[in-house]
Amino acid sequence: MAVSMEDIKKLRAMTGAGLGDVKKALTEADGDMDRAKEILRERGQAIAAKRDDREASNGCVLVKANDSFGAIIALKCETDFVAMNADFVALTQKIIDAAVAAKAKTLDEVKALTIDGITVEDAVKERSGVTGEKMELDGYNFIEGPNVYTYDHMGRHGLCVLVQMNKAAEEQGHNITMQVAAMNPVALDQASVPQSVKDSELKIAIEKTKEEQCEKAVAAALKKAGINPAHVDSEDHMASNMEKGWITQAQVDQAREIKKTVSEEKLKNLPEQMIQNIANGRLNKFFKESCLMEQEYIQDSKLTVGDYVKAADKDLTVVAFKRFTLRAE
C-alpha cells in the first residue's frame, strides 16, 4: 500500500530513523505504525549485534543529582560525530533521568528501566540501528545521600564527577568536583586506600629505590674508569656509539663488567633502613598525589584539599566522590 508522507514524518519523529528506513518499514507493515516501529527496532537490534566486535571509544557522559541520589552514566559509540548528535545526547539524558528517578544501583537495573515505552537496553539497540554504530552503556556510578554535587567538565559530556559533602556547602562542593575532575584521585584519604594497593606501591617504591642506588654506584664507577655513563646506558647505545667512534670495544667490555659487578655488590650492601625510609617517602608522595583530602588544592597550592574545606567550616568534610571519563588517562 502507498505510505503517506505524513506517516513517514510521524514515525521518523518517534524513532529518529532515516527517511528511507522509515518508509521501508511502513511499507512492510502496510501502514501499521506499531508494527513499523517493531520492524525498525528489530533491524536496530540486528545491526547492533553485528557490531559487537567494534570499539566504542567515543560517547556522551552525563551526571545528575536529585532527591538525595546522584548518578553518572556514559552512552558510548564509535565516532565523535555520533557522540555530538543531539538525538544521541537526548537519549543519554533520558537514561540518566530514569536512573536517578529510580535510584538504580547497578547498570543492569538501568538497562531494565523503561523509557518511551521500551527498555533502556532496547532503546540503545534501536539507536544503534539508526546510526549504524556500536553503542553500549558504561561507567555507571552513583552516590546516595544528601549534599551531592555534580560537575560536567566544561559542559562537553566527556568527564563527569559526583561529590558528597557531610553538610550543605554548595561553593565548596562545586570546587571539590573540579578538583576531582582535574586531579583524578584514587581514594578519599589514606585510610580509604586498600591495603593491597598500599603493599603494592610500597613494593614498587622499594624496588625503584634499590634500582636508583645501584645506578648511582654504577655511574660513579664508570666515570672513575673514564667512561661516559650516557654512552653505555644500553646495548643499542653501545653499538651505535662504537660506530661513531665515541667508545672502543675495550671500553664497552669494561662497562659491561662494571655494570654487572658493581650492581651486584651494591645490592648486597644496601642499608635496609635507608631503603625503607626512602621508599616510605615515595609512598607518602603517592598518598599526597592520589588521595583527595591530601592533594594540593588546585586553586591555592599552599593548601591541601583537607585544609581548604576546614578553612570554610571546621566540621566540613568530603564523604565520597565518583568520577568517569571517556579519555585515556
Phi, psi and chi 1 to 4 in degrees:
 res  aa     phi    psi   chi1   chi2   chi3   chi4
   1 MET       -  156.4   62.5  171.1  -72.1      -
   2 ALA   -72.3  140.9      -      -      -      -
   3 VAL  -108.4  131.1  177.7      -      -      -
   4 SER   -80.2  150.8   71.2      -      -      -
   5 MET   -63.2  -32.6 -176.8   54.2   69.4      -
   6 GLU   -62.0  -42.8 -177.0  179.7  -16.1      -
   7 ASP   -67.5  -38.3  -75.8  -14.5      -      -
   8 ILE   -61.3  -46.9  -68.9  174.0      -      -
   9 LYS   -62.9  -40.1  -70.7  179.5  178.9  178.5
  10 LYS   -64.2  -46.5 -177.4  177.3  179.4 -178.8
  11 LEU   -69.3  -35.2 -176.6   56.5      -      -
  12 ARG   -64.2  -41.1 -173.9  169.9 -172.5 -119.7
  13 ALA   -65.4  -33.3      -      -      -      -
  14 MET   -75.6  -33.4  -67.5  167.4   63.6      -
  15 THR  -111.8  -24.1   63.7      -      -      -
  16 GLY    78.8    5.8      -      -      -      -
  17 ALA   -74.0  163.0      -      -      -      -
  18 GLY   -69.5  158.7      -      -      -      -
  19 LEU   -57.4  -45.1  -77.2  172.6      -      -
  20 GLY   -62.6  -43.1      -      -      -      -
  21 ASP   -65.7  -40.5  -68.3  -27.9      -      -
  22 VAL   -63.6  -46.8  168.0      -      -      -
  23 LYS   -61.6  -42.7 -176.7  177.0  179.4 -179.0
  24 LYS   -64.1  -42.0 -172.9  175.2 -179.9 -179.4
  25 ALA   -65.1  -42.2      -      -      -      -
  26 LEU   -64.8  -38.1  -80.0  168.3      -      -
  27 THR   -65.2  -44.7  -59.2      -      -      -
  28 GLU   -64.3  -31.6  -72.9 -176.3   26.1      -
  29 ALA   -90.8    7.8      -      -      -      -
  30 ASP    53.5   38.4  -69.1  -32.1      -      -
  31 GLY    83.8   -1.0      -      -      -      -
  32 ASP   -75.0  111.7 -175.5  -38.3      -      -
  33 MET   -61.6  -45.3 -164.6   69.7   67.9      -
  34 ASP   -64.7  -41.6  -69.9  -23.8      -      -
  35 ARG   -66.9  -38.7  175.5   56.6 -171.2  148.1
  36 ALA   -62.9  -40.5      -      -      -      -
  37 LYS   -61.6  -40.3  -75.4  172.6   64.1  178.2
  38 GLU   -65.5  -40.1 -173.0   61.4   29.6      -
  39 ILE   -60.9  -45.8  -70.4  170.8      -      -
  40 LEU   -62.5  -39.0  -72.4  170.1      -      -
  41 ARG   -64.8  -44.5 -173.7  171.9  -60.5  123.4
  42 GLU   -62.9  -40.3  -70.5  169.5   -2.6      -
  43 ARG   -65.8  -39.7  -76.0 -176.0 -178.2  155.1
  44 GLY   -61.9  -41.0      -      -      -      -
  45 GLN   -65.8  -38.5  -68.6  172.4  -14.7      -
  46 ALA   -65.7  -42.7      -      -      -      -
  47 ILE   -64.9  -42.5  -70.0  171.4      -      -
  48 ALA   -61.3  -40.5      -      -      -      -
  49 ALA   -63.4  -36.6      -      -      -      -
  50 LYS   -68.8  -19.4  -70.9  179.1 -178.6  177.9
  51 ARG  -104.8   13.7  -74.5  160.5  171.6   74.1
  52 ASP   -60.0  -27.8  -83.9  -12.7      -      -
  53 ASP   -88.6    0.2   60.0  -17.7      -      -
  54 ARG   -83.4  162.8  -66.0 -168.8 -175.8 -177.5
  55 GLU   -97.7  126.4 -177.2 -179.3    2.5      -
  56 ALA  -104.1   92.8      -      -      -      -
  57 SER  -107.9   -8.5   56.8      -      -      -
  58 ASN  -103.8 -177.7  -74.4  -76.0      -      -
  59 GLY   151.6 -164.1      -      -      -      -
  60 CYS  -130.4  124.0  175.1      -      -      -
  61 VAL  -109.6  126.7 -174.5      -      -      -
  62 LEU  -128.3  154.6  -67.7 -179.0      -      -
  63 VAL  -134.4  146.8   61.4      -      -      -
  64 LYS  -155.2  145.4 -179.0  177.2 -179.3  177.9
  65 ALA  -134.7  136.6      -      -      -      -
  66 ASN  -163.3  140.9 -174.7   52.1      -      -
  67 ASP    53.0   50.5 -169.2   24.4      -      -
  68 SER    60.1   35.7  -65.1      -      -      -
  69 PHE  -150.9  127.5 -170.5   89.2      -      -
  70 GLY  -126.3  148.0      -      -      -      -
  71 ALA  -147.5  155.8      -      -      -      -
  72 ILE  -123.9  140.2  -60.7  171.3      -      -
  73 ILE  -145.6  150.3 -159.6  163.3      -      -
  74 ALA  -121.0  129.7      -      -      -      -
  75 LEU  -104.3  112.4  179.5   55.9      -      -
  76 LYS   -98.1  149.9  -62.2  170.4   72.3  174.5
  77 CYS  -144.1 -175.3   58.5      -      -      -
  78 GLU   -88.2  -35.6  -64.6  177.0   43.3      -
  79 THR  -124.4  154.8   65.6      -      -      -
  80 ASP   -65.9  -30.7 -169.7   48.8      -      -
  81 PHE   -59.1  -47.1  176.2   77.3      -      -
  82 VAL   -70.0  -39.1  168.4      -      -      -
  83 ALA   -58.7  -33.0      -      -      -      -
  84 MET   -90.3   -2.7  -66.9 -171.4  -64.5      -
  85 ASN   -65.7  136.0 -180.0  -87.8      -      -
  86 ALA   -60.3  -38.2      -      -      -      -
  87 ASP   -67.6  -35.5  -70.7  -22.3      -      -
  88 PHE   -67.1  -44.6 -176.0   83.4      -      -
  89 VAL   -64.4  -39.8  175.7      -      -      -
  90 ALA   -63.3  -38.7      -      -      -      -
  91 LEU   -64.9  -42.7  174.4   58.2      -      -
  92 THR   -60.7  -39.9  -47.8      -      -      -
  93 GLN   -64.3  -41.8 -172.9   64.7   58.5      -
  94 LYS   -61.9  -38.3  -73.6 -178.8 -179.9  179.5
  95 ILE   -68.3  -45.1  -65.9  170.1      -      -
  96 ILE   -68.1  -35.5 -168.4   70.4      -      -
  97 ASP   -60.1  -46.0  -72.6  -14.6      -      -
  98 ALA   -66.7  -39.7      -      -      -      -
  99 ALA   -64.4  -43.4      -      -      -      -
 100 VAL   -69.7  -41.1  170.8      -      -      -
 101 ALA   -61.0  -38.6      -      -      -      -
 102 ALA   -87.2   -8.0      -      -      -      -
 103 LYS    52.5   48.9  -63.7 -173.1  176.6 -179.4
 104 ALA   -65.5  138.9      -      -      -      -
 105 LYS  -102.5  -15.7  -55.1  -62.2 -166.3  -59.1
 106 THR  -137.9  163.0   67.2      -      -      -
 107 LEU   -66.7  -34.4 -168.6   55.3      -      -
 108 ASP   -63.6  -37.8  -75.2  -20.8      -      -
 109 GLU   -63.6  -40.9  -74.7 -177.4   41.5      -
 110 VAL   -62.0  -46.2  175.5      -      -      -
 111 LYS   -60.9  -29.3  -68.9  178.1  179.8  178.6
 112 ALA   -85.0   -9.9      -      -      -      -
 113 LEU   -66.5  159.2  -64.6  172.0      -      -
 114 THR  -107.6  130.0  -60.3      -      -      -
 115 ILE  -134.2  135.4   57.0  173.2      -      -
 116 ASP    53.7   35.7  -62.6  -28.6      -      -
 117 GLY    83.2   -0.3      -      -      -      -
 118 ILE  -133.6  166.4   58.7  174.4      -      -
 119 THR   -70.4  157.4   65.1      -      -      -
 120 VAL   -58.7  -41.4  165.4      -      -      -
 121 GLU   -59.3  -44.3 -174.6  170.6   25.3      -
 122 ASP   -69.5  -33.7  -76.1  -17.3      -      -
 123 ALA   -64.1  -37.8      -      -      -      -
 124 VAL   -67.7  -42.2  171.4      -      -      -
 125 LYS   -64.0  -39.4  -71.5  178.9  179.8  177.6
 126 GLU   -63.4  -42.5 -169.8  174.6  -86.5      -
 127 ARG   -67.7  -34.0 -170.3   67.1 -160.4  162.6
 128 SER   -61.8  -39.5  177.7      -      -      -
 129 GLY   -65.4  -34.2      -      -      -      -
 130 VAL   -68.8  -44.3  170.9      -      -      -
 131 THR   -87.4  -22.6   63.6      -      -      -
 132 GLY    79.2   12.7      -      -      -      -
 133 GLU  -115.5  151.9  -70.3 -164.7    4.9      -
 134 LYS   -65.1  138.3  176.3 -178.6  178.0  179.3
 135 MET  -136.1  145.1  -67.3 -177.2 -174.6      -
 136 GLU  -155.0  150.5   60.5 -174.9    4.2      -
 137 LEU   -88.0  143.5  -69.7  169.3      -      -
 138 ASP  -156.0  169.3 -168.8   15.3      -      -
 139 GLY    65.2   28.0      -      -      -      -
 140 TYR   -74.5  119.9 -173.0   65.7      -      -
 141 ASN  -132.8  148.7  -72.0  -75.6      -      -
 142 PHE  -145.3  156.9   73.6   90.4      -      -
 143 ILE  -131.5  128.2  -66.7  177.4      -      -
 144 GLU  -110.8  127.7 -172.4  167.5   21.5      -
 145 GLY   143.7  174.8      -      -      -      -
 146 PRO   -77.1  167.4   30.1  -36.0      -      -
 147 ASN    59.5   48.9  -48.9  -48.1      -      -
 148 VAL  -100.6  129.3  176.4      -      -      -
 149 TYR  -117.7  148.0  -59.6   93.4      -      -
 150 THR  -122.2  158.4   67.0      -      -      -
 151 TYR  -153.5  125.7  179.8   58.7      -      -
 152 ASP  -108.7  105.7 -178.6  -16.3      -      -
 153 HIS   -56.6  114.6 -177.3   54.4      -      -
 154 MET    58.4   15.7  -60.3  179.5   72.1      -
 155 GLY    64.6   23.3      -      -      -      -
 156 ARG   -97.7   -0.4  -67.5 -178.1  176.3  175.5
 157 HIS    59.5   36.6  -47.7  -35.2      -      -
 158 GLY  -121.0  -19.5      -      -      -      -
 159 LEU  -147.1  121.4  163.3   60.8      -      -
 160 CYS  -130.4  153.2  -72.9      -      -      -
 161 VAL  -137.7  144.6  173.1      -      -      -
 162 LEU  -119.9  136.7  -72.4  166.3      -      -
 163 VAL  -136.2  134.6  164.8      -      -      -
 164 GLN  -113.9  129.0 -176.9 -177.5   23.3      -
 165 MET  -101.3  162.3  -50.2  -64.5  -72.5      -
 166 ASN   -80.5   -9.9   65.8  -30.4      -      -
 167 LYS  -153.4  166.0   56.6  171.4   67.9  176.8
 168 ALA   -60.1  125.4      -      -      -      -
 169 ALA  -161.8   77.6      -      -      -      -
 170 GLU   -59.8  -46.4 -173.1  169.1  -12.5      -
 171 GLU   -63.6  -48.6  178.8 -177.1  -13.5      -
 172 GLN   -66.9  -39.2  -71.1   72.8   30.6      -
 173 GLY   -59.9  -45.3      -      -      -      -
 174 HIS   -64.1  -43.6  175.0   69.2      -      -
 175 ASN   -65.4  -35.3  -72.3  -21.2      -      -
 176 ILE   -70.5  -34.0  -61.4  -56.3      -      -
 177 THR   -61.2  -38.9   61.9      -      -      -
 178 MET   -68.9  -35.0  -68.5 -165.6  -67.3      -
 179 GLN   -60.3  -47.7  174.4   82.6   24.7      -
 180 VAL   -63.0  -41.1  172.3      -      -      -
 181 ALA   -61.2  -44.6      -      -      -      -
 182 ALA   -77.1  -39.5      -      -      -      -
 183 MET  -105.4   -7.9  -58.4  -53.4  -66.4      -
 184 ASN    46.8   58.9 -169.7   20.4      -      -
 185 PRO   -65.2  152.1   24.7  -33.9      -      -
 186 VAL   -96.4  -15.4  -59.5      -      -      -
 187 ALA  -154.9  164.5      -      -      -      -
 188 LEU   -71.1  -46.9 -174.9   61.5      -      -
 189 ASP  -154.9 -179.1   49.6   28.2      -      -
 190 GLN   -57.5  -40.0  -76.2 -168.0   40.2      -
 191 ALA   -64.2  -24.0      -      -      -      -
 192 SER   -86.1  -10.6  -57.2      -      -      -
 193 VAL   -76.7  124.2  178.2      -      -      -
 194 PRO   -56.5  143.4  -23.2   33.6      -      -
 195 GLN   -58.9  -33.9 -171.9   59.7   46.5      -
 196 SER   -62.7  -36.4   59.9      -      -      -
 197 VAL   -69.9  -42.9  174.1      -      -      -
 198 LYS   -59.5  -45.7  -67.4  178.2 -178.0  177.5
 199 ASP   -62.5  -41.8  -67.7  -17.1      -      -
 200 SER   -65.7  -44.3  175.3      -      -      -
 201 GLU   -65.3  -38.3  -71.5  -63.5  -33.5      -
 202 LEU   -66.8  -41.1 -178.2   58.7      -      -
 203 LYS   -60.6  -45.2 -178.0  179.3  178.8 -179.5
 204 ILE   -61.6  -42.1  -68.7  169.5      -      -
 205 ALA   -64.1  -40.2      -      -      -      -
 206 ILE   -64.7  -45.7  -71.1  171.8      -      -
 207 GLU   -64.6  -40.2  -69.1  -55.1  -47.0      -
 208 LYS   -66.0  -39.4 -172.6  172.9  179.8   61.7
 209 THR   -65.0  -45.1  -59.5      -      -      -
 210 LYS   -61.4  -42.9  -71.6 -179.8  177.2  179.1
 211 GLU   -61.3  -43.8 -177.5 -179.6  -38.4      -
 212 GLU   -65.3  -40.8  -72.9 -179.6   -9.0      -
 213 GLN   -64.3  -39.0  -67.1  -61.3  -48.0      -
 214 CYS   -68.3  -40.0  -70.7      -      -      -
 215 GLU   -62.8  -39.5  -73.5  175.2   -9.6      -
 216 LYS   -63.6  -42.8  -73.1  179.2 -178.5  178.3
 217 ALA   -64.9  -41.6      -      -      -      -
 218 VAL   -64.1  -45.3  166.4      -      -      -
 219 ALA   -59.5  -41.4      -      -      -      -
 220 ALA   -65.1  -40.4      -      -      -      -
 221 ALA   -68.6  -38.3      -      -      -      -
 222 LEU   -64.6  -44.7  -72.4  169.8      -      -
 223 LYS   -62.3  -39.8  -71.9  177.2 -179.1  177.0
 224 LYS   -62.5  -31.7 -172.9  175.7 -179.2  179.3
 225 ALA   -85.2    1.4      -      -      -      -
 226 GLY    80.6   22.9      -      -      -      -
 227 ILE  -113.3  130.9  -59.7  171.1      -      -
 228 ASN   -73.0  117.9 -173.4  -24.0      -      -
 229 PRO   -56.7  -31.9  -25.8   35.6      -      -
 230 ALA   -67.6  -23.0      -      -      -      -
 231 HIS   -81.5  -13.6  -70.7  168.0      -      -
 232 VAL  -131.1   27.1  -67.8      -      -      -
 233 ASP   -78.7   -7.5   58.1   -3.4      -      -
 234 SER  -157.8  161.2   72.1      -      -      -
 235 GLU   -62.5  -39.1  -71.6  -64.6  -35.3      -
 236 ASP   -62.0  -43.9  -73.6  -16.8      -      -
 237 HIS   -65.2  -38.6  -81.8  177.2      -      -
 238 MET   -62.3  -43.3  -75.8 -170.2  -84.0      -
 239 ALA   -64.8  -46.9      -      -      -      -
 240 SER   -69.1  -35.2   64.2      -      -      -
 241 ASN   -72.9  -27.5  -70.8  -28.6      -      -
 242 MET   -68.9  -40.0  -84.6 -163.0  -63.4      -
 243 GLU   -61.7  -34.9  -70.5  179.0    5.7      -
 244 LYS   -79.7  -11.4  -64.3  171.6 -175.4  175.3
 245 GLY    84.4   14.0      -      -      -      -
 246 TRP   -79.9  -28.5  -67.6   -4.5      -      -
 247 ILE  -139.6  160.3   52.1  175.2      -      -
 248 THR  -103.1  167.6   65.1      -      -      -
 249 GLN   -60.8  -38.0 -179.0   64.9   59.4      -
 250 ALA   -63.1  -39.6      -      -      -      -
 251 GLN   -67.8  -37.7  -73.0  175.8  -47.7      -
 252 VAL   -63.2  -46.1  165.8      -      -      -
 253 ASP   -61.4  -42.0  -67.1  -19.7      -      -
 254 GLN   -64.9  -40.7 -175.5 -177.6   10.8      -
 255 ALA   -63.7  -40.6      -      -      -      -
 256 ARG   -62.1  -42.2  -71.9 -174.3  179.5  128.7
 257 GLU   -66.6  -43.0 -178.3   63.5   21.0      -
 258 ILE   -61.4  -46.2  -72.2  172.7      -      -
 259 LYS   -60.2  -39.4  -70.0  167.5   80.8  171.4
 260 LYS   -73.0  -52.5  180.0  177.3 -177.6  -63.4
 261 THR   -71.6  -42.4   56.7      -      -      -
 262 VAL   -67.0  -41.3  172.4      -      -      -
 263 SER   -60.8  -46.3  -71.9      -      -      -
 264 GLU   -63.3  -42.9  -70.1  175.4   -7.4      -
 265 GLU   -67.4  -43.1 -174.2   63.6   25.6      -
 266 LYS   -63.8  -42.1 -175.4   66.0  175.5  177.8
 267 LEU   -61.8  -35.5 -164.1   56.7      -      -
 268 LYS   -68.9  -27.6  -71.4  178.7 -173.8  175.9
 269 ASN  -113.5   16.2  -64.8  -70.8      -      -
 270 LEU   -69.3  128.9  -76.2  172.7      -      -
 271 PRO   -65.9  120.5  -18.4   31.7      -      -
 272 GLU   -60.0  -41.8 -174.4   59.7   35.5      -
 273 GLN   -67.0  -38.1 -169.8   58.1   53.1      -
 274 MET   -63.3  -44.4  178.2 -165.5   75.5      -
 275 ILE   -61.1  -42.9  -63.2  -60.3      -      -
 276 GLN   -64.7  -41.2 -163.6   66.6   39.0      -
 277 ASN   -64.0  -45.4  -69.9  -17.8      -      -
 278 ILE   -65.2  -42.4  -64.3  173.7      -      -
 279 ALA   -63.7  -40.3      -      -      -      -
 280 ASN   -63.8  -35.3  -76.7  -28.8      -      -
 281 GLY   -63.4  -40.3      -      -      -      -
 282 ARG   -65.0  -39.0  -69.2 -175.8 -173.5  -83.8
 283 LEU   -65.0  -41.3 -175.9   60.2      -      -
 284 ASN   -63.5  -35.3  -72.4  -29.6      -      -
 285 LYS   -64.9  -39.7 -177.4 -179.7  178.3 -176.8
 286 PHE   -59.3  -44.1  166.0   78.0      -      -
 287 PHE   -61.8  -43.0  -70.0  140.6      -      -
 288 LYS   -66.0  -31.7  -71.4  179.4 -180.0  178.8
 289 GLU   -85.9  -28.2  -68.0  174.9  -12.5      -
 290 SER  -110.3  -17.2  -55.2      -      -      -
 291 CYS   -99.2  123.3  -64.0      -      -      -
 292 LEU   -50.7  -51.8  176.2   61.0      -      -
 293 MET   -69.0  -17.2  -60.0  -55.2  -75.3      -
 294 GLU  -103.3   -6.6  -64.3 -177.8   32.4      -
 295 GLN   -67.0  152.6  -75.9 -178.4  -22.4      -
 296 GLU   -66.1  128.9 -178.5 -179.7  -70.9      -
 297 TYR   -70.0  126.6  180.0   46.1      -      -
 298 ILE   -65.4  -22.8   56.7  174.1      -      -
 299 GLN   -95.1   -6.1  -64.4 -171.1   41.9      -
 300 ASP  -159.0   99.9 -173.4  -15.7      -      -
 301 SER   -65.2  -11.6   60.5      -      -      -
 302 LYS   -78.2  -13.8  -62.8 -172.5 -178.7   77.8
 303 LEU  -115.2  149.6  -58.7  174.4      -      -
 304 THR   -86.6  168.2   65.2      -      -      -
 305 VAL   -61.4  -38.9  171.1      -      -      -
 306 GLY   -60.7  -41.8      -      -      -      -
 307 ASP   -61.7  -42.0  -66.8  -25.6      -      -
 308 TYR   -60.9  -47.8  164.3   67.8      -      -
 309 VAL   -70.7  -35.2  -64.7      -      -      -
 310 LYS   -68.5  -30.2  -65.6  -58.9 -179.8 -171.9
 311 ALA   -66.7  -29.8      -      -      -      -
 312 ALA   -79.2  -37.6      -      -      -      -
 313 ASP  -163.7  120.1 -178.8  -25.3      -      -
 314 LYS   -60.2  -21.6   64.7 -179.1  179.5   62.5
 315 ASP   -98.3   -2.2  -63.8  -38.9      -      -
 316 LEU   -79.4  139.7 -175.0   63.6      -      -
 317 THR  -155.6  167.6 -167.8      -      -      -
 318 VAL   -93.1  131.6 -178.3      -      -      -
 319 VAL   -92.2  -43.3  176.3      -      -      -
 320 ALA  -161.4  161.4      -      -      -      -
 321 PHE  -149.6  154.6   70.4   88.4      -      -
 322 LYS  -137.6  147.3  -59.8  -69.2 -178.2 -178.9
 323 ARG  -147.0  139.5  179.8 -176.8 -173.4  -86.8
 324 PHE  -145.4  137.2 -172.9   80.7      -      -
 325 THR  -139.1  151.8  180.0      -      -      -
 326 LEU   -85.5  -14.6  -66.8  170.8      -      -
 327 ARG   -76.4  147.0  -62.0 -163.8  -52.8  -99.9
 328 ALA   -77.0  129.2      -      -      -      -
 329 GLU  -127.2      -  -65.2 -177.7  -45.4      -
